[in-house]
Amino acid sequence: MRLRMRVEWSQGSPYRYAWEGGGLRFVGQDRPAPVNYGLVEGLLNPADGEEVDAVYLGPPLSPGEEAEGLLLGMVALADGDHKLLLAQSPEGLDPQEAARLLAWFSPERRPTLLGPEEAGAWVKSLKERQDRRLGAFLGLAVGDALGAQVEGLPKGTFPEVREMKGGGPHRLPPGFWTDDTSQALCLAESLLQRGFDPKDQMDRYLRWYREGYRSATGVCFGLGHATRRALERYAATGDPYAGDEAGAGNGPLMRLAPLVLAYENHPDLLSLARRAARTTHGAREALEATEVLAWLLREALRGAPKEALLALEPFRGADLHPALRRVVEGGFWEAPEEGPGYAPGTLAAALWAFARGRDFEEGMRLAVNLGGDADTVGAVYGQLAGAHYGLGAIPGRWLRALHLREEMEALALALYRMSMASPRE
């Protein structure tokens, strides 16, 4: 069995408490497991009261504490490997005691004992994986907030965007975002609470449209024509696949990251992305562009090099809409005149910025300074570049200004944990 924990915050520090009823005991003793375990800083950022799995990477233990140290040293982290990390294994571990410790786990959950070096490498790898997923979600919002400052303005008619200054057509405070992030938040919450449920997704988008749910300002704004038509059609018919064939805009691209974070390992990821797009957009090129972006995000999260991402190999020679085929065959290398609202054009503009930029910041400045639909080009670029470079590559000054940053981080990590439980390829 796994050691379940409940998280509580005390004076700014999180602690995990043994989940009552877990039945764990000290090795060779009858008394219950101890109540608190330190949380490894930076490994997870759970919400107060959330049930999670325990991690302990403590200092070397004295021989007299060996039995207790075994329990304190055990880990059942929410990762597909279900490994047991002992950063400093007690010396002279009795094989019989080790066997009893491992016997607490069911065969399919039985962990592996790792030494200090292996444990350190595994934790480093885990942090890198988390960093990419945080980068994808927060990169979306950062690009949205930066691009919102010049949304609708022709390229070259405004001072270069470099900082979170707010303003723009919606007169937003610095770090506030638009419909792109609002819909991404709606989608993230739907996936976490209901799994893949198109009706629930549309219910949340409809709440945003009617009530300002998940809006940065409390009021719906920035709604695209295709999405508006789809929401009104859904309200009238109850059919969640309400996108019409004329809807070729970039709405499905701008909100996509949460779905990929949740279903990264799912064998039908691209099909799920297409179905999520169909809720508001039905044009072939919009659906296919969403599938291409889903593939890009998944591969970036898995650490694919930039050259492999830009090659778009699985889509070359595929039966695609002509506009998207041009993108896949390298059309994105041509500098766009401005940030387009057409789905293939938005994808091309984001890929152009990703290809030209040497780091997250340079690429983001290229993306949002195209003007036009700058917030969505920024959001699409931010998802891809964030997944590729990781959260640590996003300038801290942008992150510090971002509205609801901590909540987005918690959602991204929850979606990551969800991906571990989904069917795998």
C-alpha positions in Angstrom: 0.0 0.0 0.0 1.1 3.6 -0.5 1.7 6.1 2.3 -1.0 8.7 1.9 -0.6 12.2 3.4 -2.6 15.3 4.1 -0.9 18.6 3.5 -1.1 21.4 6.0 0.6 24.8 6.0 2.2 26.2 9.2 3.8 29.6 9.2 4.4 29.5 5.5 5.9 25.9 5.5 4.0 22.9 4.3 3.9 19.7 6.3 2.4 16.3 5.4 0.5 14.3 7.9 -0.1 10.6 7.8 -3.4 9.8 6.4 -5.5 8.2 9.2 -6.6 4.7 8.6 -3.6 3.9 6.4 -2.6 1.2 8.8 1.1 1.8 8.6 3.3 0.9 11.6 6.9 1.2 12.5 8.9 -1.9 11.4 8.5 -4.5 14.1 6.3 -2.3 16.3 2.6 -1.9 16.8 2.3 1.9 17.3 1.0 4.0 14.4 3.2 5.9 11.9 4.5 9.3 13.0 2.3 12.3 12.3 4.4 14.7 10.3 6.9 14.4 7.5 8.8 17.3 6.0 7.9 18.3 2.4 10.8 18.4 0.0 11.1 22.0 -0.9 10.3 22.7 -4.6 9.2 19.2 -5.4 5.5 19.8 -5.2 3.3 22.7 -4.3 0.1 21.1 -3.0 -2.9 23.0 -1.7 -3.8 23.1 2.0 -5.7 20.0 2.8 -4.8 18.1 -0.4 -4.1 14.4 -0.2 -0.7 13.6 -1.7 2.0 11.0 -1.4 4.9 11.3 1.0 8.5 12.2 0.2 11.3 12.2 2.7 14.9 13.0 1.8 16.5 13.4 5.2 19.9 13.4 6.8 21.8 10.2 7.8 20.1 8.4 10.6 21.8 7.1 13.8 21.8 3.3 14.3 19.3 3.6 17.2 16.8 5.2 14.9 17.1 2.6 12.2 13.6 1.1 12.5 12.0 4.5 12.5 14.3 5.7 9.8 13.1 3.1 7.4 9.6 4.4 7.7 10.6 8.0 7.6 12.8 7.3 4.6 10.1 5.7 2.6 8.5 7.4 -0.3 5.5 6.7 -2.5 5.6 9.7 -4.8 2.9 10.3 -7.3 5.0 9.1 -10.2 4.6 6.3 -12.6 7.7 4.6 -11.3 6.5 4.3 -7.7 10.1 4.3 -6.5 11.3 4.3 -2.9 13.9 7.0 -2.4 16.4 6.8 0.5 18.6 9.8 0.2 20.7 8.4 3.1 19.9 4.8 3.7 20.6 3.6 7.2 23.7 1.6 7.3 23.6 -2.1 8.0 20.0 -2.5 6.8 18.7 -5.9 7.7 17.4 -7.7 4.6 14.5 -9.1 6.6 13.5 -5.6 7.7 13.8 -4.4 4.1 11.6 -7.2 2.9 9.0 -6.3 5.5 9.1 -2.7 4.4 8.6 -3.6 0.8 5.8 -6.0 1.8 3.6 -3.0 2.8 3.2 -2.3 -0.9 1.0 -4.3 -3.3 3.1 -6.0 -6.0 2.0 -3.5 -8.7 3.0 -0.6 -6.4 6.1 -2.1 -5.0 8.9 0.5 -5.0 12.6 0.2 -5.7 15.3 1.0 -3.2 17.6 3.7 -4.5 20.9 4.9 -3.1 21.8 8.5 -2.6 23.2 9.2 -6.1 20.3 7.5 -7.8 17.8 9.3 -5.6 19.4 12.6 -6.4 19.3 12.0 -10.1 15.7 10.9 -10.0 14.6 13.9 -8.0 16.5 16.2 -10.5 14.7 14.5 -13.4 11.4 14.9 -11.6 12.0 18.6 -11.1 12.9 19.1 -14.7 9.7 17.3 -15.8 7.6 19.5 -13.5 9.4 22.6 -14.7 8.4 21.9 -18.3 4.8 21.5 -17.3 4.7 24.6 -15.2 6.3 26.4 -18.1 3.7 25.3 -20.6 0.8 26.6 -18.4 2.3 29.8 -17.2 3.9 30.5 -20.5 0.4 30.5 -22.0 -0.7 33.2 -19.5 2.5 35.2 -19.7 2.2 35.4 -23.5 -1.5 36.3 -23.2 -0.8 39.1 -20.7 2.1 40.6 -22.7 0.2 40.4 -26.0 -2.9 41.9 -24.6 -1.0 45.2 -24.3 -1.0 45.6 -28.1 -3.9 43.4 -29.2 -5.5 44.7 -32.3 -2.7 47.2 -33.2 -0.9 46.9 -36.5 2.7 45.8 -36.4 5.1 48.6 -36.0 2.6 51.2 -34.7 3.5 50.8 -31.0 6.6 50.8 -28.8 8.3 47.4 -28.5 6.7 45.3 -25.8 9.3 44.2 -23.3 7.6 44.5 -19.9 4.3 43.8 -18.2 2.8 47.3 -18.3 -0.9 46.5 -18.8 -3.2 48.7 -20.8 -4.2 47.8 -24.3 -7.7 47.8 -25.7 -9.1 46.2 -22.5 -7.2 48.7 -20.2 -5.9 45.8 -18.1 -3.6 46.1 -15.0 -0.1 44.7 -15.5 0.0 40.9 -15.5 -3.7 40.5 -16.3 -4.7 38.3 -19.1 -7.6 37.8 -21.6 -10.0 35.2 -22.9 -7.1 32.8 -23.8 -6.2 32.2 -20.2 -9.8 32.3 -18.9 -10.7 29.5 -21.2 -7.5 27.6 -20.3 -8.5 27.8 -16.6 -12.0 26.6 -17.4 -10.6 23.7 -19.3 -8.1 22.8 -16.6 -10.7 22.8 -13.9 -13.1 20.7 -16.0 -10.4 18.1 -16.7 -9.4 17.8 -13.1 -13.0 17.6 -11.8 -14.7 15.6 -14.6 -12.1 14.1 -16.8 -12.7 14.6 -20.5 -16.3 15.9 -20.6 -17.1 18.2 -23.5 -20.4 19.2 -21.9 -18.8 20.3 -18.7 -16.1 22.2 -20.7 -18.9 24.1 -22.5 -20.8 24.7 -19.3 -17.7 26.4 -17.9 -17.1 28.4 -21.0 -20.8 29.5 -20.9 -20.4 30.6 -17.3 -17.4 32.7 -18.3 -19.4 34.2 -21.2 -22.5 35.0 -19.0 -21.0 35.6 -15.6 -17.3 36.4 -16.0 -16.3 33.1 -14.4 -12.6 32.7 -14.5 -12.1 36.2 -16.0 -9.2 38.2 -14.7 -11.6 41.2 -14.2 -14.8 39.4 -13.3 -16.4 40.3 -16.6 -16.2 38.3 -19.9 -14.2 40.2 -22.6 -12.1 39.3 -25.7 -14.6 36.7 -26.8 -14.1 35.6 -30.5 -16.9 35.5 -32.9 -16.7 31.7 -33.5 -16.7 31.0 -29.8 -19.6 33.3 -29.2 -21.7 31.6 -31.9 -20.7 28.1 -30.5 -21.7 29.1 -26.9 -25.1 30.5 -28.0 -25.7 27.4 -30.1 -24.8 25.1 -27.2 -27.1 27.1 -24.9 -29.9 26.5 -27.4 -29.3 22.9 -28.3 -27.3 21.3 -25.5 -24.9 19.8 -28.1 -21.4 20.3 -26.8 -19.8 20.0 -30.2 -21.1 23.3 -31.2 -18.3 24.6 -33.5 -19.4 25.3 -37.0 -17.4 24.5 -40.2 -16.8 28.2 -40.7 -14.9 28.5 -37.4 -11.3 28.5 -38.4 -10.0 30.8 -35.7 -7.3 30.2 -33.2 -9.5 29.7 -30.1 -8.7 25.9 -29.7 -5.0 26.6 -29.9 -4.8 29.3 -27.2 -6.3 27.1 -24.4 -4.8 23.8 -25.3 -2.0 23.3 -22.7 -4.1 21.9 -19.9 -5.4 19.1 -22.0 -1.9 18.0 -23.1 -0.7 18.2 -19.5 -3.6 15.9 -18.4 -3.4 13.5 -21.3 0.2 13.6 -22.3 0.5 9.8 -22.0 -2.9 9.0 -23.5 -2.7 7.0 -26.8 -5.5 9.1 -28.2 -4.1 12.6 -27.2 -4.5 14.1 -30.7 -8.1 12.8 -31.0 -8.9 14.3 -27.6 -7.4 17.6 -28.7 -9.5 17.6 -31.8 -12.6 16.8 -29.8 -11.9 19.7 -27.4 -11.4 22.0 -30.4 -14.8 20.9 -31.9 -16.7 22.4 -28.9 -16.2 25.9 -30.3 -14.6 25.5 -33.8 -15.4 23.1 -36.6 -13.3 24.2 -39.6 -10.9 21.5 -40.8 -7.8 23.7 -40.6 -8.6 24.7 -37.0 -9.0 21.1 -35.9 -5.8 19.9 -37.7 -3.8 22.9 -36.3 -4.9 21.9 -32.8 -3.7 18.3 -33.4 -0.3 19.6 -34.6 0.1 21.8 -31.5 -0.9 19.0 -29.2 1.9 16.9 -30.8 4.3 19.7 -30.4 3.5 20.2 -26.8 3.7 16.6 -25.9 7.1 16.2 -27.6 8.4 19.3 -26.0 7.3 18.1 -22.6 9.2 14.9 -23.2 12.4 16.9 -23.9 12.5 16.7 -27.7 15.2 19.0 -29.2 14.0 22.2 -31.0 15.2 20.8 -34.3 13.0 17.7 -34.0 10.0 19.8 -33.0 10.4 22.2 -36.0 10.8 19.3 -38.4 7.1 18.2 -37.7 8.0 14.9 -39.2 4.8 13.0 -38.4 2.8 15.5 -40.4 4.9 15.8 -43.5 3.1 14.2 -46.4 -0.1 13.8 -44.4 -3.5 14.7 -45.9 -3.8 18.2 -44.4 -5.7 21.4 -45.3 -3.6 23.3 -47.8 -3.0 26.2 -45.4 -1.8 23.9 -42.7 0.3 21.8 -45.1 2.2 25.0 -46.0 3.0 25.5 -42.3 4.1 21.9 -41.8 6.3 22.0 -44.9 8.3 24.9 -43.5 6.1 27.9 -44.3 6.6 29.2 -40.8 10.2 30.3 -41.5 8.8 33.3 -43.4 8.3 36.3 -41.1 4.5 37.0 -40.7 3.3 40.5 -41.4 1.3 40.6 -38.1 -0.3 38.3 -35.6 -3.1 36.5 -37.4 -6.3 35.2 -36.0 -6.6 32.3 -38.5 -5.6 29.0 -36.8 -2.8 27.9 -39.3 -1.5 31.5 -39.4 -1.3 31.7 -35.6 0.5 28.4 -35.4 2.9 29.6 -38.1 3.6 32.8 -36.3 4.3 31.0 -33.0 6.6 28.5 -34.7 8.4 31.4 -36.4 9.1 33.1 -33.1 10.1 29.7 -31.5 12.5 29.0 -34.4 14.0 32.5 -34.4 14.3 33.1 -30.6 17.4 31.9 -28.8 15.5 31.7 -25.5 12.0 32.1 -24.1 12.2 35.9 -23.7 13.6 36.7 -27.2 11.0 34.4 -28.8 8.2 35.9 -26.8 9.2 39.5 -27.8 9.2 38.4 -31.4 5.7 36.9 -31.0 3.8 39.6 -29.2 5.4 42.5 -31.2 3.7 41.2 -34.3 0.7 43.0 -33.1 -2.7 42.0 -34.5 -3.9 39.0 -32.5 -0.8 39.4 -30.3 -2.3 37.9 -27.1 -3.1 34.6 -28.8 0.1 34.4 -30.8 1.9 35.0 -27.4 -0.2 32.4 -25.7 0.5 29.7 -28.3 4.2 30.6 -28.4 4.3 30.6 -24.6 2.8 27.1 -24.3 5.4 25.6 -26.7 8.4 27.6 -25.5 7.4 27.1 -21.9 7.2 23.3 -22.4 10.6 23.3 -24.2 12.6 25.7 -22.0 10.7 25.2 -18.7 9.4 27.6 -16.1 12.9 28.6 -15.1 13.5 30.2 -18.5 10.5 32.6 -18.1 11.8 35.9 -16.9 11.0 36.3 -13.2 9.8 39.9 -13.6 7.1 38.6 -15.9 6.1 35.8 -13.5 6.0 38.1 -10.5 3.5 40.4 -12.2 1.3 37.5 -13.5 -2.2 37.5 -12.0 -3.1 34.2 -10.2 0.3 32.8 -10.8 0.3 30.5 -7.8 -3.1 29.1 -8.6 -1.9 28.3 -12.1 1.1 26.5 -10.8 -1.1 24.3 -8.5 -3.4 23.5 -11.5 -0.4 22.6 -13.7 1.0 20.2 -11.1 -2.4 18.7 -10.5 -2.8 18.1 -14.2 0.7 16.5 -14.3 -0.3 14.1 -11.5 -3.5 13.3 -13.5 -1.4 12.4 -16.5 0.3 9.7 -14.6 -3.0 7.9 -13.9 -4.3 8.2 -17.5 -3.8 5.3 -20.0 -0.4 5.2 -21.5 0.8 4.8 -25.1 
